[in-house]
Amino acid sequence: MKGKVAAVCMAPAKGMQKTDVGEALLVEDKGMEGDAHFGFQHRQVSLLDAGEAAKIRKKVPGLKPGDFAENFLVEGFGLSKLKLGDRFLIGGALLEVTQIGKECHSPCTIYEAAGDCIMPRLGIFCRVVCGGAVRVGDTVELLG
């Protein structure tokens, strides 16, 4: 499986909206340098399928990359086929899938507007096995 990075998003503090910054440095066993979740246990970075985000965007126009609190939007990669423990290259970094989906404690504004939020079902969370730079347009490739 191969795909590409469509957006690289971060927020400097929890509770702030993530925005597409175009590129970031991933640090081994820490996450995305400069992001609020840096060093957050097994959920160091998060990924979401760009196509799935686009479906919600049709219901809620104006949604931007980062509005689901994802670090990376990826396209053409087949995130839904990943399993726990899968490893893949993203730009110059190596990630390992540690969690699929998450529990939301209360309905977010996206859920309230669209009647659905995809991050709880389709969000992929990873730890950074080997750090490196990741930029929009970089390749995402599953390791065998």
N, C-alpha and C positions, 0 to 999 in steps of 0.2 A: 504494500500500500504506500502510495506517495501522494502528498498534497502540498499546500503552501500556506504560509502565514498571511492572513488577511489583515490582522490588527494586533498590535502589542499595547496592552492597556495597564495602567497602574494608577494608584492613588497614594499620596503620601501619608494619609492617616485613615484609620477605620472610620466608617460613617460618611466618608467623602466619596463622591462619584468617581469611578475610574475613567480615565480618558486615554485615547490612542496617542501614544508618544512616539510611535514609529520604530523604536528599537530599545532594547534593554540588555542588561548584563545579568545572566543567571549565575548564582553562586552555589557551589556544591553544598548540599544538605542545609541550605538556607532559603533559597527562593530567588525572587526578583529583587535586585538591589534597588532601593528607593521605594518599594511598595509596602503598604501597611501590613501585609501578611508575611513579610520577610521573617524567616525563622520559625514559621508556624508549623511545627511538628510534621505530620505526614501530608498535610495539604498546603504545600509550599507554593504551588502555582496551579491555576485552573485554566481549562480549555473548554471551548464551546464551538460547535459546528456553525459556520457562517450561514449555511443554508437554512438551518433550523431557526437561527436568530432572524433571518429575513422573513420567515413565515409570520413570526410574531410582529415584526415591524409593519407588515401589511395591516394588522389589526390596530397597532399603536404607532401611527406615523410619527417620525421625529426621534425614535430610539436610535441611539448611536452606539458604536463599539464601546464596550466598557459598562454599559447600562445594566447588564446582567451580573456585574461584578466579576467578569471573566478577565484573566490576564491575556489570553490569546484567543482570537477568532481564527479558525483554520477552515480551509475549503478543500474539497476533493480528497479528504484523508480517510473518511469512514470512522470517525470517532466512536460511533455506536457499536462497532465490531471489537473494540478493545476490551480486554479482560484485566482483572487485577494481576499485577506482576509484569504485564507487557512493558517492553522498553522500546523507545523510539527516539530518533534524532530530530531535533528541532533547531534549525540554524546550526550554531556551533555547540549546542548543549545536548546532553543525554538525559531523558526523563524516564521515570518508572511510574506506572499507574498504581496509585495507592487507594483510591476511592472513586466510586462511580455514583453520582448523584449526592444529594445532601438533604438533611431535614431542615425545613424552614420553620422558624418559630412563630411567625405571623405572616399573613399574606403581604407581599410587597406591592409597591405601586404598579408594577408591570402586571401582576396577577389581577389586581383590582381593575385595571383598565382593559385587559385582554381576556380575562377569565382563565388565564394560564400563565405559568412561568416555567420555562424549560430547564433552568439550572438545577432544580431539585431532582429531575429525572435524567437529564442528559449531560450535566456538567461532569467533566473528567478532572480529577485532582491527582497531582503528581508530586513526587519528590525529585529534586535535582540530584542526579547521580554524578554527573560531571558538568561543571559550569561552562559557560561560553556566551557569546553575543548572539542575540536573536533579533532579526529585522523583518519588517514587512516584506513579503516576497520570497523569504527564505523557504527552503524545502523542509517538509515534515515527512519522515520515512520510518516505517516500522522495521525493527530489527528481527531477523529470523530466529 
